[in-house]
Amino acid sequence: MKGAIIDAIKDLVVENFGMEKWMDVLENAGLPRTTTFSVRKDVPDETVLAVVESISRTLNLSPEEVADAFGEYWVTVYMPKVYKPYYRGVTSARELLLKMDEIHRKATQNIPNAHPPRFEYRWEAPNVLIMKYKSPRKLMAIFMGLAKGVGKFYKTPLQVEQISEDEVRITFPE
């Protein structure tokens, strides 16, 4: 995974629980307490997943709570700070969600060996979007947390529910 993911995870933990807890998370993930990650380099998926699992254990949070916290932080704090151009011209949760596939494609087009998730869309009803999550990583909980975060960023109460192994139903208010 891209180093920006683990950088955001670190920022989230440090801002909410402090540097000591972050070092505990690293240690509980089997990493030295002094481990640092470069935003511009790849971090092995196994390392990122070990850190995420360690956050759950160390902070006594469910995996869903960790995924939701990350999704909200990524969309409402980290992405607007680091990837501001992707928000330009986007005025609603609906627009940003429909732009996610393009964002992933553009953000990684010049990065060797990048394997971002991709998305397919279909409308079930005028206010119900089905998003198909396409990634061998199977990080559906993280994707759902991101979708919920988009709703929070745009102050739009979204209903987000997993309807299959790789699909999420997102219901917008009417």
C-alpha positions as CSV (number, residue, x, y, z in Angstrom):
1,M,0.0,0.0,0.0
2,K,1.0,3.6,-0.5
3,G,2.9,5.1,2.5
4,A,0.2,7.9,2.6
5,I,-2.2,5.3,4.1
6,I,0.0,4.4,7.0
7,D,0.9,8.1,7.4
8,A,-2.8,8.9,7.8
9,I,-3.2,6.0,10.2
10,K,-0.4,7.3,12.4
11,D,-1.7,10.9,12.4
12,L,-5.1,9.6,13.4
13,V,-3.8,7.6,16.3
14,V,-1.3,10.3,17.5
15,E,-3.9,13.1,17.3
16,N,-6.5,11.1,19.2
17,F,-4.5,8.9,21.6
18,G,-0.9,10.4,21.7
19,M,2.5,9.3,20.5
20,E,3.0,6.7,23.3
21,K,-0.1,4.8,22.1
22,W,1.2,4.9,18.5
23,M,4.4,3.4,19.7
24,D,2.4,0.7,21.6
25,V,0.5,0.0,18.3
26,L,3.8,-0.4,16.5
27,E,5.2,-2.7,19.1
28,N,2.0,-4.8,19.3
29,A,2.2,-5.1,15.5
30,G,5.6,-6.7,15.9
31,L,7.5,-3.6,14.7
32,P,10.1,-1.5,16.6
33,R,8.6,1.4,18.5
34,T,10.8,3.8,16.4
35,T,9.5,2.6,13.0
36,T,8.9,5.3,10.5
37,F,7.2,5.1,7.1
38,S,7.8,7.2,4.0
39,V,4.7,8.8,2.5
40,R,6.1,8.2,-1.0
41,K,7.1,4.6,-0.7
42,D,5.2,1.4,-0.7
43,V,4.5,-0.3,2.6
44,P,3.9,-4.1,2.5
45,D,0.1,-4.8,2.8
46,E,0.9,-7.3,5.6
47,T,2.6,-4.5,7.6
48,V,-0.3,-2.1,7.2
49,L,-2.8,-4.8,8.1
50,A,-0.8,-5.8,11.2
51,V,-0.8,-2.1,12.3
52,V,-4.6,-1.9,11.7
53,E,-5.2,-5.1,13.7
54,S,-2.9,-3.8,16.4
55,I,-4.9,-0.6,16.7
56,S,-8.0,-2.7,17.3
57,R,-6.3,-4.6,20.1
58,T,-4.2,-1.8,21.6
59,L,-7.1,0.7,21.7
60,N,-9.8,-1.8,22.4
61,L,-11.8,-0.9,19.3
62,S,-13.7,-3.2,17.0
63,P,-12.3,-3.6,13.5
64,E,-15.4,-1.8,12.2
65,E,-14.7,1.1,14.6
66,V,-11.1,1.3,13.3
67,A,-12.3,1.2,9.7
68,D,-14.9,3.9,10.3
69,A,-12.4,6.1,12.2
70,F,-9.8,5.8,9.4
71,G,-12.4,6.5,6.7
72,E,-13.7,9.6,8.4
73,Y,-10.1,10.8,9.1
74,W,-8.9,10.1,5.6
75,V,-11.8,11.9,3.9
76,T,-12.4,14.8,6.4
77,V,-8.8,15.6,7.5
78,Y,-6.0,13.9,5.6
79,M,-7.2,14.0,2.0
80,P,-8.3,17.6,2.0
81,K,-4.9,18.5,3.3
82,V,-2.7,16.3,1.1
83,Y,-5.0,15.7,-2.0
84,K,-6.8,19.0,-2.1
85,P,-7.1,19.1,-5.9
86,Y,-9.4,16.1,-5.9
87,Y,-12.0,18.1,-4.0
88,R,-11.9,21.0,-6.5
89,G,-15.3,21.4,-8.1
90,V,-16.9,18.7,-6.0
91,T,-19.9,20.0,-4.1
92,S,-21.6,16.9,-2.7
93,A,-21.1,13.4,-1.3
94,R,-22.7,12.0,-4.4
95,E,-20.2,13.7,-6.7
96,L,-17.2,12.6,-4.6
97,L,-18.3,9.0,-4.5
98,L,-18.9,9.0,-8.2
99,K,-15.4,10.4,-8.7
100,M,-13.6,7.8,-6.5
101,D,-12.6,5.5,-9.4
102,E,-11.1,8.4,-11.3
103,I,-9.3,9.7,-8.2
104,H,-7.7,6.3,-7.6
105,R,-6.7,6.0,-11.3
106,K,-5.2,9.5,-11.4
107,A,-3.5,9.4,-8.0
108,T,-1.6,6.3,-8.9
109,Q,-1.1,6.5,-12.7
110,N,2.6,7.5,-12.3
111,I,3.4,5.2,-9.4
112,P,5.0,1.9,-10.4
113,N,3.3,-1.2,-9.1
114,A,0.3,0.7,-7.7
115,H,-2.8,-1.5,-7.3
116,P,-5.5,0.9,-6.0
117,P,-9.0,-0.4,-5.7
118,R,-11.3,0.4,-8.6
119,F,-15.0,1.0,-8.6
120,E,-18.0,0.3,-10.7
121,Y,-21.3,2.1,-10.3
122,R,-25.0,1.5,-10.9
123,W,-28.1,3.2,-9.7
124,E,-30.7,1.0,-8.0
125,A,-33.0,4.0,-7.6
126,P,-32.6,7.8,-8.0
127,N,-31.1,8.1,-4.4
128,V,-29.6,4.6,-4.1
129,L,-26.1,3.9,-5.5
130,I,-24.5,0.5,-5.7
131,M,-20.7,0.7,-5.7
132,K,-18.7,-2.4,-6.6
133,Y,-15.4,-2.5,-4.9
134,K,-12.7,-4.2,-7.0
135,S,-9.5,-5.1,-5.2
136,P,-7.8,-8.4,-4.3
137,R,-7.0,-6.8,-0.9
138,K,-10.6,-7.4,0.2
139,L,-10.6,-4.3,2.5
140,M,-14.4,-3.8,2.2
141,A,-14.6,-2.5,5.8
142,I,-12.1,0.3,5.0
143,F,-14.1,1.2,1.8
144,M,-17.3,1.4,3.8
145,G,-15.6,3.6,6.4
146,L,-14.4,5.9,3.5
147,A,-18.0,6.1,2.1
148,K,-19.3,7.1,5.6
149,G,-16.5,9.6,5.8
150,V,-17.6,11.2,2.5
151,G,-21.1,11.6,4.0
152,K,-19.7,13.3,7.1
153,F,-17.4,15.6,5.1
154,Y,-20.4,16.9,3.1
155,K,-22.8,16.7,6.1
156,T,-25.0,14.3,4.2
157,P,-26.5,11.4,6.3
158,L,-25.7,8.4,4.1
159,Q,-26.8,4.9,4.8
160,V,-24.0,2.5,3.9
161,E,-24.5,-1.2,3.9
162,Q,-22.6,-4.1,2.5
163,I,-24.9,-6.2,0.2
164,S,-22.4,-8.7,-1.1
165,E,-18.7,-9.6,-0.9
166,D,-17.8,-6.7,-3.2
167,E,-20.8,-4.4,-3.3
168,V,-22.1,-1.6,-1.1
169,R,-25.5,0.1,-1.2
170,I,-25.3,3.8,-0.5
171,T,-28.6,5.5,0.1
172,F,-28.7,9.3,-0.1
173,P,-31.4,11.4,1.6
174,E,-34.3,12.2,-0.7
